[in-house]
Every structure is written in structure tokens, then in C-alpha cells.
Amino acid sequence: MKTFYKICCLIALVGSFSCSDDYFDVNTPSGTADLDQLRINDLLAPVIFRTVEGQYSAELTFGNYTQYFVGQGGTASGETTASGLWSNVYLYSFPNIDVIKQKAEASGAIHYGAVADILKAMNIGIATDTWDDIPLSEASMGDDNLFPSFDTQQEAYDQLFALLDGAISALQSTDDSGISLGSEDLIYNGDLDKWLRAAYTLKARYQLHLVNKGVTSPQDVLTSIENGFTSNDDDFQMFYDDRSINPRYSTEILARNTGNFHNDLASQIVSMMNGDYYPFESDALEIDPRLPVFGTIDNDEDTEWKGYVSGAGGVSPDGTPGNVQFVEGGYYTRADAPIVVITYAEAQFIKAEAEFLANGGTTTSAGTTAEGYEAYLEGIRASMAKYGVDGSAYLDDPAVDVGMDNLMLNHIMKEKYIHNFLNPETFVDFRRYDFSDDVFTGLTVRESEGESGDYAGMWFRRATYPSTELNRNGDVVLANQETPVTPVWWDAE
């Protein structure tokens, strides 16, 4: 992966200018390439890079909403526009994806086009889950339509599924173009079987979003996931390197080491892992073995792990100061760490949840199928392996190995929550279950003492549209704007 930064910086933007007057040429960015100069292979790395960076950008706020972390001093985030995600989707990803598709269709490179469709579906998914209604059908028309209308979230999901289904079909068809993916594929290095499994896994993830809405069924999810990821080797993630360091390493470790603002670990994630919310029954187990991969106690005197209560001014749940910070050299806090989008372990938790629901499970019921229980255990095993820790004692503990008849939704979602540390997908999970503490044990809304504004004590459920879009397309944006505590379409009753 050490060449990806160089590849991504070659082409940041695709030029699409209709003015013929030489005067306007001065406004063409110096890094812009003319479409005719580009090969289809030139654009994939920048698209992948921006797609993954968009996930990180969203998590900068959503990770605070889901109480993976708090701001320095225990601060909670307020409403967000997620403007960084908007730029990655609309300025960098969609335009280049459209060019890839045009070139793929012209050359008959159906496999290349399929990968582009998967990436577009991924961008649509996180965009609509963030803002609800989004510009989509008219989003890439350039000068032909400077004021695009917005598609509803339901329409966005229809397009998302159509793209994934088309990609699945194309990847299982013969491509005679002679054009293949190679090192520009920063995820799978041209392995189309893994792209196919990624498409199925993403489809299952998005189908799961719609189960509570009644649009899809748990069986739909199970049908898709059966063709999804088969091991940790399939994980969709992009690694950084010493030349282009992981942005989380920069914002958490380098910032802290230089006395700048950084984040610390919230009590919700720490209490899920230190035995507070799920007391271990084995004397050999004091904490979840993954916890030191995420965080560390910030002083030598303390031995008890205490996360920061969201919005509570730096205290832990027992009223004493919080003491857990991001660990330097952790899985996500190395210079060369990956940003992870979706994994085999998540796929197993998707399967476990779908089996539980298909078996008639509710937020408070117990009992699942044999297949669902095995998926729950396999998800934990895969997570432990991914994070490089020995999970045998953890898996043997009766607090974890509760048995098929005793498994509850909170057990599944606890493990998914821990495994998906720093993944914006957790914000979807919180909303799907209405921030329920039956499902997410111990979960409470951020402390609102001293909080100003209209939304104190309320859960944020979406981003508002960026000011840049409001300035450019104000009437349309205002017609679609909702408050940040208004449920998105699939979240509404």
C-alpha cells in the first residue's frame, strides 16, 4: 500500500468545463486532467481514497454521538453538517465514478464498471444515512443543472440496491475488454471475488437497515449474507503508510503529544469492555482483551479503567475523573493503521441479528437459532483475530457464552458495537433501535448541563446540510431541511 498516496495525488479532480473562451481557462484548477487524457485505471485509486476518507470524516462526529469517544475534557458534540463527508462524496467521488462508468461502457470493461457501482452504492449509503434526502439523480449534471433536486431516502436506497445488484451480475459475467484491476485497487488489488463478496455483504448491511421499516425481511438479509465475506481476509479496509499517515493517528496521537485538542474514550465503550455493564464470571478475566488495543489508562497510579461520561466535564460514571485515552500504537492509532469500512466480523453479527429477528426475537426476548448463535460466536472469534488478541478466556466466560436459549439482542449488539469501534455504521445501529438501553446496555444521552441550544437532552439523528450547499442551492435545500433530531425515513415510525 505504500504507493497509494502517490496514486491518489496524481488526479484529485476531473475537469468538466463547457466554456470555450480562453479567458475562462484561468479558472481551471492546475491539478485537473482533461477527460481524454485519462485512462480508466487512473481514477479508481482517487475514488477509493475519497470514499474511505469520507467514512473517517463522518465518524469525526458520529463517533462522539455513539459515545466511542468524547472531546478532550469529556465534551459532547453538537449538531453537525458533516461537510467533510459531503465534499468527499460530491466533489471527489461521484464525478470520478461517473467518468469511470463512461469509460467502462465505452470499452466494455464491465468488471471495472461493477467496482465503480459498488463504490457509488457505498457513497450513496453513507450520504443518505447521514442527511436522509440527498441530491442523486440530478447530482452530476454539471452546468446542465446547477440546482439539482433531491431524491428521497427511499429512492436513494432503491438506486443503491440497483447498483449492487447490477455489480453482482456483472462480476459473475465474462469481461472480454482486456482491462483489469491492478495496484490501483487499494482494497483488494484486483481480486474480483472479494469485490463480489463485498457487494453481497454491503447489500445485507443496507437490507438490515430497512427491516424495522418493513421494507426488507430478516430472510432477505440472510440470503445476501450467505454470499458475503468468508474470512477476515475479505475485510474492506484501506491502510495508510509512513508517507501518508492515518488521519486518526494525526488527530489523536500527534495532537495529544503536541498539546493540541484531541479525543478520549467515552464511558459507554469502556464500560462495555471493563466488566461494568457485563460483569465477567471468570477470575481470569478482568477486561475485554480488545480494550488495550483501543485505549490506555493515562497515568501510572490508576488500575481501574474509567471512560469519560459524554458531556459531563471529564468525570467517569462513579464521579471520579475519567482516565482512558487512545493508545498510541493501537490498531486504529498507528501511522500506518487502516480505516475500516466493513468486515467479516460485522457480517457475522449481521447474520446473528437477522437470525435472531427471523426467529421472532424482540429487543427484550431471549433465544435464537443454532445458526444465529454460531454466527454470534464466530463474529467474536473473528474480531479477536482481527485485533490480534487471545479471546479464548473471553469466549469461555459465561457472560459471553450465554447459550443459544439465553442469547438476547443486547448481547449481539454489544459485540457488534465493540468490534465496529470508530465505524460510522454504529450511528445507524443506534437509530435503528431508537437509542434503546435494552439493546445498548447502559446507554444514556449525553449530559446536557450547561448545554445551550434547542436540543439539550435529545439524541441527534442526522446531519443538516452544509452551508456551501445552502448557498448554492438554497431553495431546494431548505425544502428538504429537517432538524438534526428528526428521524430519517427508515428510522421514522
VMD Tcl script that draws the C-alpha trace (Angstrom):
set ca {
  {0.00 0.00 0.00}
  {2.99 2.31 0.08}
  {2.19 3.70 -3.39}
  {-1.39 4.73 -2.76}
  {-0.69 8.32 -1.67}
  {1.24 9.00 -4.84}
  {-1.51 7.48 -6.97}
  {-4.26 9.42 -5.24}
  {-2.48 12.74 -5.55}
  {-1.95 12.40 -9.31}
  {-5.57 13.14 -10.07}
  {-7.74 14.79 -7.48}
  {-10.34 16.28 -9.78}
  {-11.73 15.58 -13.21}
  {-12.29 18.69 -15.33}
  {-15.63 19.09 -17.00}
  {-15.78 22.64 -18.28}
  {-18.12 23.74 -21.03}
  {-16.75 27.26 -21.64}
  {-14.76 27.62 -24.84}
  {-13.48 31.13 -24.23}
  {-9.78 31.02 -23.34}
  {-10.44 33.65 -20.70}
  {-12.15 31.10 -18.51}
  {-9.20 28.72 -18.69}
  {-7.59 30.63 -15.80}
  {-10.25 29.16 -13.53}
  {-9.35 25.56 -14.32}
  {-7.57 24.03 -11.31}
  {-3.93 23.23 -12.07}
  {-4.38 19.62 -10.91}
  {-7.31 18.96 -13.23}
  {-6.90 16.49 -16.07}
  {-8.81 16.57 -19.32}
  {-11.09 13.55 -19.71}
  {-9.42 12.46 -22.93}
  {-6.06 12.30 -21.17}
  {-7.26 9.86 -18.56}
  {-7.20 6.10 -18.65}
  {-9.88 4.22 -16.78}
  {-7.20 2.94 -14.37}
  {-6.18 6.47 -13.38}
  {-9.34 7.25 -11.47}
  {-10.01 4.24 -9.28}
  {-7.42 4.95 -6.59}
  {-8.63 8.53 -6.00}
  {-12.23 7.30 -5.80}
  {-11.37 4.59 -3.27}
  {-9.27 7.01 -1.26}
  {-12.05 9.61 -1.09}
  {-14.73 7.02 -0.41}
  {-12.83 5.69 2.60}
  {-11.81 9.16 3.80}
  {-15.50 10.07 3.72}
  {-16.16 7.30 6.23}
  {-13.50 8.74 8.53}
  {-14.87 12.25 8.10}
  {-18.36 11.14 9.13}
  {-17.01 9.33 12.17}
  {-15.36 12.51 13.48}
  {-18.80 13.48 14.80}
  {-20.75 10.22 14.74}
  {-18.16 8.52 16.95}
  {-18.95 11.14 19.57}
  {-22.70 10.61 19.09}
  {-22.27 6.87 19.62}
  {-20.00 7.51 22.62}
  {-16.92 5.76 21.37}
  {-15.09 8.92 22.35}
  {-15.61 12.34 23.85}
  {-13.80 15.56 23.15}
  {-10.92 16.49 25.42}
  {-12.39 17.23 28.85}
  {-15.40 14.99 28.22}
  {-17.16 17.25 25.74}
  {-20.07 16.05 23.61}
  {-20.56 17.09 20.01}
  {-23.50 19.26 18.98}
  {-25.31 19.28 15.67}
  {-23.19 18.72 12.58}
  {-23.28 19.39 8.86}
  {-20.77 16.61 8.11}
  {-19.36 18.94 5.46}
  {-16.19 16.87 5.03}
  {-18.26 13.85 4.04}
  {-20.29 15.98 1.63}
  {-17.10 17.14 -0.12}
  {-15.70 13.63 -0.36}
  {-18.95 12.32 -1.86}
  {-19.99 15.13 -4.17}
  {-16.76 16.87 -5.09}
  {-14.37 13.94 -5.32}
  {-16.16 10.59 -5.53}
  {-19.28 10.95 -7.67}
  {-17.69 12.93 -10.55}
  {-14.80 10.48 -10.91}
  {-17.11 7.47 -10.58}
  {-19.21 8.84 -13.42}
  {-16.12 9.12 -15.63}
  {-15.06 5.57 -14.77}
  {-18.51 4.37 -15.76}
  {-18.39 6.27 -19.06}
  {-15.02 4.82 -19.93}
  {-16.04 1.35 -18.79}
  {-19.12 1.40 -21.01}
  {-17.13 2.69 -23.97}
  {-14.55 -0.09 -23.66}
  {-16.85 -2.89 -22.48}
  {-14.97 -3.14 -19.17}
  {-17.93 -4.48 -17.23}
  {-15.89 -5.60 -14.23}
  {-14.35 -2.17 -13.84}
  {-17.80 -0.65 -14.11}
  {-19.08 -3.07 -11.46}
  {-16.44 -1.96 -8.96}
  {-17.37 1.66 -9.67}
  {-21.01 0.82 -8.98}
  {-20.12 -0.77 -5.64}
  {-18.20 2.34 -4.65}
  {-21.08 4.56 -5.73}
  {-23.52 2.47 -3.70}
  {-21.23 2.83 -0.68}
  {-21.16 6.61 -1.09}
  {-24.93 6.77 -1.56}
  {-25.43 4.67 1.54}
  {-23.41 6.80 3.93}
  {-24.72 10.03 2.37}
  {-28.40 9.17 2.68}
  {-27.93 7.65 6.13}
  {-26.32 10.96 7.15}
  {-28.70 13.51 5.56}
  {-31.81 11.50 4.58}
  {-32.89 13.08 1.24}
  {-29.89 13.84 -0.97}
  {-29.07 15.10 -4.48}
  {-28.65 11.96 -6.55}
  {-30.48 11.58 -9.89}
  {-29.51 15.12 -10.87}
  {-26.32 15.38 -8.82}
  {-23.74 15.01 -11.58}
  {-25.21 17.06 -14.41}
  {-22.77 19.95 -14.01}
  {-23.67 23.07 -15.98}
  {-26.75 21.34 -17.36}
  {-28.40 21.59 -13.94}
  {-26.87 23.85 -11.31}
  {-29.81 23.41 -8.94}
  {-30.34 19.65 -8.62}
  {-33.44 18.32 -6.94}
  {-33.17 15.90 -4.03}
  {-34.09 12.23 -4.12}
  {-35.91 10.80 -1.12}
  {-34.09 8.33 1.07}
  {-36.37 5.59 -0.21}
  {-35.38 6.46 -3.79}
  {-31.71 6.56 -2.76}
  {-31.98 3.07 -1.31}
  {-33.68 1.84 -4.48}
  {-30.76 3.14 -6.52}
  {-28.25 1.73 -4.06}
  {-29.72 -1.76 -4.33}
  {-29.95 -1.48 -8.12}
  {-26.25 -0.60 -8.28}
  {-25.26 -3.52 -6.06}
  {-27.46 -5.99 -7.93}
  {-26.03 -4.79 -11.24}
  {-22.49 -5.11 -9.92}
  {-23.13 -8.61 -8.61}
  {-24.45 -9.66 -12.01}
  {-21.57 -8.02 -13.88}
  {-18.88 -9.55 -11.66}
  {-20.30 -13.00 -12.40}
  {-20.22 -12.34 -16.16}
  {-17.34 -12.62 -18.62}
  {-15.40 -9.44 -19.35}
  {-13.69 -9.53 -22.75}
  {-12.37 -5.96 -22.64}
  {-8.83 -6.90 -21.65}
  {-8.94 -4.23 -18.94}
  {-8.34 -5.50 -15.43}
  {-7.90 -4.02 -11.98}
  {-4.42 -3.95 -10.52}
  {-2.46 -1.96 -7.95}
  {-4.82 1.00 -8.34}
  {-7.32 -1.13 -6.44}
  {-6.30 -0.03 -2.94}
  {-8.61 -2.52 -1.24}
  {-8.32 -5.90 -2.97}
  {-5.53 -5.42 -5.53}
  {-7.76 -6.61 -8.34}
  {-9.32 -9.65 -6.63}
  {-12.81 -9.63 -8.15}
  {-14.05 -12.50 -5.98}
  {-13.53 -10.29 -2.95}
  {-15.33 -7.41 -4.63}
  {-18.25 -9.76 -5.30}
  {-18.37 -10.82 -1.66}
  {-18.13 -7.16 -0.63}
  {-21.16 -6.33 -2.79}
  {-23.23 -9.05 -1.15}
  {-22.10 -8.03 2.34}
  {-22.92 -4.38 1.71}
  {-26.31 -5.41 0.36}
  {-27.01 -7.33 3.56}
  {-25.93 -4.34 5.66}
  {-28.30 -2.00 3.84}
  {-31.12 -4.53 3.85}
  {-30.76 -4.79 7.62}
  {-31.28 -1.02 7.85}
  {-34.77 -1.46 6.39}
  {-36.01 -4.48 8.36}
  {-37.61 -2.47 11.15}
  {-39.21 -0.28 8.47}
  {-40.83 -3.39 6.98}
  {-39.26 -2.85 3.56}
  {-36.99 -5.89 3.78}
  {-37.12 -9.05 5.86}
  {-34.55 -10.82 8.01}
  {-34.61 -13.62 5.44}
  {-33.59 -11.14 2.71}
  {-30.58 -10.25 4.84}
  {-29.68 -13.90 5.40}
  {-29.91 -14.68 1.69}
  {-27.43 -11.93 0.87}
  {-25.01 -12.61 3.71}
  {-24.65 -16.25 2.67}
  {-22.76 -14.97 -0.37}
  {-20.78 -12.38 1.59}
  {-17.43 -12.31 3.34}
  {-15.92 -15.65 4.31}
  {-12.96 -14.59 6.47}
  {-11.06 -11.59 7.82}
  {-9.09 -11.60 4.58}
  {-12.18 -10.13 2.90}
  {-12.36 -7.04 5.12}
  {-12.92 -3.80 3.20}
  {-10.25 -1.50 4.61}
  {-7.56 0.85 3.36}
  {-4.15 1.00 5.01}
  {-2.03 4.13 5.25}
  {1.75 4.31 5.29}
  {4.63 6.36 6.69}
  {4.35 8.90 3.89}
  {0.61 9.42 4.16}
  {-0.22 8.78 7.78}
  {-3.58 7.67 9.06}
  {-5.62 10.80 9.88}
  {-6.79 9.33 13.18}
  {-3.18 8.93 14.28}
  {-2.71 12.60 13.47}
  {-5.85 13.85 15.23}
  {-5.49 11.68 18.32}
  {-1.85 10.80 18.96}
  {0.17 13.58 17.34}
  {-2.30 16.20 18.50}
  {-2.16 14.97 22.09}
  {1.61 14.70 22.07}
  {1.90 18.31 20.93}
  {-0.61 19.70 23.43}
  {-3.45 20.16 20.94}
  {-7.10 19.21 21.16}
  {-7.80 15.50 20.96}
  {-10.43 12.98 21.98}
  {-10.56 10.48 24.82}
  {-12.51 7.23 25.23}
  {-16.11 7.53 26.39}
  {-17.59 5.61 29.29}
  {-20.03 3.75 27.03}
  {-17.33 1.83 25.15}
  {-15.12 1.41 28.24}
  {-17.99 0.21 30.44}
  {-18.96 -2.32 27.77}
  {-15.45 -3.75 27.99}
  {-14.23 -3.37 31.60}
  {-16.84 -5.58 33.25}
  {-19.13 -2.79 34.49}
  {-22.09 -3.45 32.18}
  {-21.35 -7.14 31.59}
  {-19.58 -8.49 34.70}
  {-17.21 -11.34 33.94}
  {-17.70 -14.53 35.89}
  {-14.19 -15.89 35.45}
  {-11.47 -14.77 37.86}
  {-9.02 -14.94 34.97}
  {-10.76 -12.14 33.09}
  {-10.73 -8.51 34.22}
  {-11.29 -6.69 30.94}
  {-12.13 -7.43 27.35}
  {-8.74 -8.22 25.75}
  {-9.52 -5.78 22.95}
  {-9.71 -2.78 25.28}
  {-5.90 -2.20 25.43}
  {-5.89 -2.27 21.61}
  {-8.20 0.76 21.65}
  {-7.16 2.70 24.75}
  {-4.85 3.02 27.72}
  {-5.08 4.40 31.26}
  {-3.44 7.80 31.21}
  {-1.49 7.56 34.48}
  {0.52 5.02 36.45}
  {-1.45 5.36 39.69}
  {-4.81 4.10 38.39}
  {-5.56 0.46 37.71}
  {-9.30 0.73 37.06}
  {-10.43 1.62 33.55}
  {-12.75 4.66 33.66}
  {-14.14 6.16 30.47}
  {-15.45 9.70 30.27}
  {-19.19 10.32 30.59}
  {-20.32 12.16 27.47}
  {-20.79 15.85 28.20}
  {-20.08 15.52 31.92}
  {-16.97 17.65 32.18}
  {-14.32 14.98 32.45}
  {-15.74 12.58 35.03}
  {-16.29 8.85 34.83}
  {-19.56 7.09 35.81}
  {-18.60 6.95 39.52}
  {-17.90 10.69 39.64}
  {-14.11 10.38 39.70}
  {-12.03 11.67 36.79}
  {-12.02 9.68 33.58}
  {-8.65 8.19 32.73}
  {-8.81 6.35 29.38}
  {-7.25 7.84 26.30}
  {-6.48 6.48 22.85}
  {-3.49 4.18 22.99}
  {-0.50 5.08 20.87}
  {0.30 2.24 18.50}
  {-3.19 0.76 18.80}
  {-5.00 -0.91 15.94}
  {-6.50 2.38 14.78}
  {-3.90 4.77 16.13}
  {-0.74 3.86 14.27}
  {0.67 5.94 11.45}
  {0.03 3.03 9.07}
  {-3.32 1.98 10.56}
  {-6.27 1.23 8.31}
  {-9.63 2.89 8.05}
  {-12.11 0.03 8.12}
  {-15.43 0.19 6.26}
  {-16.99 -3.27 6.63}
  {-15.63 -6.59 7.86}
  {-16.21 -10.31 8.08}
  {-16.87 -9.98 11.81}
  {-19.59 -7.39 11.14}
  {-21.05 -9.75 8.55}
  {-21.34 -12.42 11.23}
  {-23.08 -10.02 13.60}
  {-25.43 -9.04 10.76}
  {-26.22 -12.73 10.34}
  {-26.65 -13.21 14.09}
  {-29.09 -10.30 14.30}
  {-31.05 -11.42 11.24}
  {-31.33 -14.98 12.60}
  {-32.47 -13.61 15.95}
  {-35.16 -11.46 14.32}
  {-36.25 -14.22 11.93}
  {-36.73 -16.41 14.99}
  {-39.23 -13.89 16.36}
  {-36.77 -12.06 18.59}
  {-37.53 -8.66 20.10}
  {-35.48 -6.10 22.00}
  {-36.18 -7.90 25.27}
  {-36.67 -11.56 24.32}
  {-34.19 -14.41 24.66}
  {-33.38 -17.31 22.36}
  {-32.16 -17.74 18.81}
  {-31.39 -20.41 16.24}
  {-28.30 -22.62 16.26}
  {-27.09 -20.80 13.14}
  {-27.62 -17.42 14.78}
  {-25.74 -18.40 17.91}
  {-22.82 -19.75 15.92}
  {-22.70 -16.50 13.91}
  {-22.58 -14.55 17.19}
  {-19.63 -16.64 18.43}
  {-17.89 -16.57 15.06}
  {-18.17 -12.79 14.97}
  {-16.39 -12.59 18.33}
  {-13.69 -15.03 17.20}
  {-13.13 -13.05 14.02}
  {-12.97 -9.79 15.96}
  {-10.38 -11.13 18.38}
  {-8.29 -12.41 15.49}
  {-8.54 -9.11 13.64}
  {-7.37 -7.15 16.66}
  {-4.58 -9.65 17.34}
  {-5.58 -10.74 20.84}
  {-6.27 -14.04 22.55}
  {-10.02 -14.25 23.01}
  {-10.24 -17.79 24.40}
  {-10.91 -16.82 28.03}
  {-13.40 -14.18 26.91}
  {-15.30 -16.63 24.72}
  {-15.37 -19.19 27.53}
  {-16.80 -16.75 30.06}
  {-20.50 -17.40 30.84}
  {-21.18 -13.67 30.47}
  {-20.29 -14.06 26.80}
  {-21.05 -17.72 26.05}
  {-24.61 -17.39 27.32}
  {-26.03 -20.27 25.28}
  {-28.44 -20.33 22.36}
  {-31.58 -20.18 24.51}
  {-30.34 -17.21 26.54}
  {-28.93 -15.04 23.77}
  {-30.52 -11.59 23.67}
  {-30.29 -8.78 21.17}
  {-28.17 -6.76 23.58}
  {-25.50 -9.49 23.51}
  {-25.28 -9.34 19.72}
  {-25.31 -5.56 19.55}
  {-22.77 -5.28 22.35}
  {-20.31 -7.36 20.36}
  {-21.06 -5.52 17.14}
  {-20.63 -2.19 18.94}
  {-17.24 -3.20 20.31}
  {-15.99 -4.72 17.09}
  {-17.13 -1.74 14.99}
  {-15.18 0.70 17.14}
  {-14.83 4.01 15.26}
  {-17.12 2.89 12.43}
  {-19.97 5.26 11.44}
  {-22.23 2.25 10.93}
  {-22.83 2.25 14.68}
  {-24.75 5.52 14.35}
  {-27.15 3.62 12.10}
  {-27.49 0.84 14.70}
  {-28.26 3.33 17.47}
  {-31.01 4.93 15.40}
  {-32.47 1.63 14.19}
  {-33.18 0.75 17.81}
  {-34.06 4.27 18.94}
  {-31.03 4.53 21.25}
  {-32.57 1.84 23.45}
  {-30.71 0.84 26.61}
  {-32.41 -2.55 26.29}
  {-30.32 -3.06 23.17}
  {-27.24 -0.99 24.09}
  {-26.81 -1.68 27.80}
  {-26.16 1.39 29.94}
  {-26.68 3.87 27.10}
  {-27.84 7.34 28.15}
  {-27.98 10.59 26.23}
  {-25.08 12.99 26.74}
  {-25.14 15.10 29.89}
  {-26.76 18.42 29.00}
  {-25.75 20.54 31.98}
  {-24.59 23.85 30.57}
  {-25.53 22.83 27.05}
  {-27.10 25.63 25.05}
  {-29.38 25.38 22.05}
  {-32.68 23.74 21.26}
  {-31.60 20.11 21.51}
  {-30.31 19.63 25.04}
  {-31.11 16.15 26.28}
  {-32.14 14.94 22.81}
  {-30.41 12.42 20.56}
  {-29.06 13.72 17.26}
  {-30.36 11.59 14.40}
  {-28.98 13.22 11.25}
  {-26.71 15.93 9.90}
  {-28.02 19.19 8.50}
  {-26.96 20.20 5.00}
  {-23.64 22.06 4.66}
  {-23.72 25.82 4.29}
  {-21.94 25.53 0.95}
  {-24.89 23.62 -0.47}
  {-27.34 26.01 1.14}
  {-25.57 28.91 -0.55}
  {-25.54 27.22 -3.96}
  {-28.92 25.54 -4.00}
  {-30.76 27.25 -1.18}
  {-34.41 26.88 -2.18}
  {-34.09 23.15 -2.79}
  {-32.04 22.58 0.35}
  {-34.49 24.46 2.54}
  {-37.36 22.42 1.13}
  {-35.61 19.25 2.34}
  {-34.04 20.53 5.55}
  {-35.16 18.99 8.85}
  {-33.97 19.47 12.40}
  {-30.97 17.37 13.48}
  {-33.18 15.42 15.89}
  {-35.73 14.43 13.22}
  {-35.57 10.73 12.28}
  {-34.52 9.81 8.75}
  {-37.01 7.89 6.59}
  {-36.00 4.38 7.63}
  {-35.83 5.48 11.27}
  {-39.32 7.03 11.39}
  {-42.42 5.27 12.67}
}
mol new
graphics top color blue
foreach p $ca { graphics top sphere $p radius 0.5 }
foreach p [lrange $ca 0 end-1] q [lrange $ca 1 end] { graphics top cylinder $p $q radius 0.2 }
display resetview
